[in-house]
Amino acid sequence: MVYDFSNFKKEREQIKEWLSKEFSGIRTGRATPALLDNISIDLYGSKSQIAHVAGITTEDARTLRVSPWDKGQVKAIEKAITSANLGVSVATDDSGLRVIFPELTRERRTLLMKIVGEKIEKAKVSMRGERENVLNDIQNKCKDGEISEDDKFKYKEEVQDIVDAFKEELEGMGGKKEKEIME
């Protein structure tokens, strides 16, 4: 019997997708609408992302324009952005909000690099959990006689190879993000 690693690989891709999304929310030297993706507001009793209730555009390298479709939501959006603790200033005008990102200081860059490291570690922990699930499954299939002892060791090595390659991918993603932060 050949062991099916498709679920394991699918979980790996989901972890990578999660990390990419988390990295998009970490501010580098330029303002992008993705920085507001994780911010939700209370809208008529339910949570909605800012992108679902307003248009978000880039005015310049350090400024985002948030234009709510319902002008009555300006205060709620302003409160949500301020509460998100992004280290930005929010200015309200007649056509919406302007989100201004200050220049990154050395301390802020260091803090962002630490956050990147924490996110990578969280992804590694998730992957280790998935690896344990697969290894336990392989062990159980060996006990039940579905796979041989030789296959068990071969599959365990294969799992470790997948995990090692994934760690390298994570480190590459982290290195790329750290380079963006330091620019």
C-alpha positions in Angstrom: 0.0 0.0 0.0 1.2 3.5 -0.9 0.7 6.1 1.8 -1.4 9.1 0.7 0.4 12.4 1.7 -2.2 14.6 -0.1 -3.9 15.8 3.1 -0.5 16.5 4.7 0.5 18.6 1.6 -2.8 20.3 1.6 -2.3 21.3 5.3 1.2 22.5 4.4 -0.2 24.8 1.7 -2.9 26.2 4.1 -0.2 27.0 6.6 1.8 28.8 3.9 -1.3 30.7 2.8 -2.0 31.7 6.4 1.6 33.0 6.8 1.4 35.0 3.5 -1.8 36.6 4.7 -0.2 37.4 8.1 2.8 38.9 6.3 0.6 41.1 4.1 -0.7 42.7 7.3 2.8 43.6 8.5 3.7 47.1 7.3 6.8 47.7 5.4 8.0 51.1 4.1 5.0 51.6 1.9 1.2 51.7 2.4 -0.9 49.0 0.8 -4.6 48.3 1.1 -3.8 44.8 2.4 -2.6 46.4 5.6 -6.3 47.0 6.5 -7.5 43.5 5.6 -7.5 42.1 9.1 -9.5 45.0 10.6 -13.3 44.6 11.1 -16.0 47.0 12.1 -19.3 46.5 13.7 -21.9 47.0 11.0 -25.6 46.6 11.9 -24.8 44.0 14.6 -22.2 41.9 12.7 -18.5 42.1 11.9 -17.5 43.3 8.4 -14.1 43.9 7.0 -13.3 47.5 6.0 -12.8 46.4 2.4 -16.4 45.2 2.4 -17.9 48.5 3.4 -15.4 51.0 1.7 -13.1 51.5 -1.2 -9.4 51.5 -0.2 -6.9 53.1 -2.5 -3.3 54.2 -2.2 -2.8 58.0 -2.5 1.0 57.9 -2.1 3.7 55.7 -0.6 2.6 56.4 2.9 -1.1 57.3 2.6 -4.3 55.2 2.1 -7.7 56.7 1.2 -10.7 54.9 2.7 -13.9 56.0 1.1 -16.9 54.4 2.8 -20.0 53.7 0.7 -22.2 54.7 3.6 -20.9 58.0 5.0 -22.4 57.2 8.4 -19.8 54.5 8.8 -16.8 56.9 8.9 -16.7 57.1 12.7 -16.9 53.3 13.1 -14.1 52.8 10.5 -12.0 55.4 12.2 -12.5 53.7 15.6 -11.6 50.3 14.2 -8.4 51.5 12.5 -7.3 53.4 15.6 -8.1 50.3 17.8 -6.0 48.0 15.5 -2.9 49.7 16.9 -1.1 49.9 13.5 0.9 53.0 14.6 -0.9 55.1 12.0 -2.7 58.5 12.2 -6.2 58.8 10.8 -7.6 62.0 9.4 -11.3 62.4 8.5 -12.5 64.7 5.7 -15.7 65.1 3.7 -15.0 62.2 1.4 -13.8 59.6 3.9 -10.6 58.9 5.8 -7.0 59.3 5.1 -4.7 56.8 6.9 -1.2 58.1 7.2 1.7 55.8 7.9 4.7 57.4 9.6 8.3 56.6 8.6 9.5 53.4 10.1 11.9 54.0 13.0 14.8 51.6 13.9 12.8 50.5 16.9 9.6 49.8 14.9 11.6 47.9 12.3 13.1 45.7 15.0 9.7 45.1 16.5 8.3 44.2 13.1 11.2 41.7 12.5 10.4 40.1 15.9 6.7 39.8 14.8 7.8 38.1 11.5 9.9 35.7 13.6 6.9 34.9 15.8 4.7 34.3 12.8 7.2 31.9 11.3 7.6 30.0 14.5 3.8 29.7 14.8 3.7 28.2 11.2 6.5 25.8 12.2 4.6 24.7 15.3 1.5 24.1 13.1 3.5 22.0 10.7 5.0 20.0 13.6 1.5 19.2 14.8 0.5 18.0 11.3 3.7 16.0 11.1 2.8 14.2 14.4 -0.7 13.4 13.1 0.8 11.8 9.9 3.5 9.9 11.9 0.8 8.6 14.3 -1.3 7.5 11.3 1.7 5.7 9.7 2.4 4.0 13.0 -1.2 2.9 13.4 -1.3 1.5 9.8 1.9 -0.4 10.5 0.4 -1.9 13.7 -2.8 -2.9 11.8 -0.6 -4.6 9.1 -1.6 -2.2 6.3 2.0 -1.2 5.7 5.3 -3.1 6.4 8.0 -2.0 8.8 10.2 -1.0 5.9 7.5 1.1 4.4 6.9 2.7 7.8 10.5 3.9 8.0 10.5 5.0 4.3 7.3 7.1 4.9 8.6 8.6 8.1 11.7 9.8 6.1 9.5 11.1 3.4 7.4 13.1 6.0 10.6 14.5 7.4 11.8 15.5 4.0 8.6 17.4 3.3 8.8 19.1 6.7 12.5 20.1 6.1 11.6 21.5 2.6 8.7 23.4 4.2 11.0 24.9 6.9 13.3 26.2 4.1 10.3 27.8 2.3 9.2 29.5 5.6 12.7 30.8 6.2 12.8 32.1 2.6 9.5 33.9 3.1 10.7 35.3 6.4 13.9 36.5 4.8 12.1 38.2 2.0 9.7 40.0 4.5 12.6 41.1 6.7 14.4 42.5 3.7 11.2 44.5 2.8 11.1 45.8 6.4 14.7 46.9 6.4 14.4 48.8 3.1 
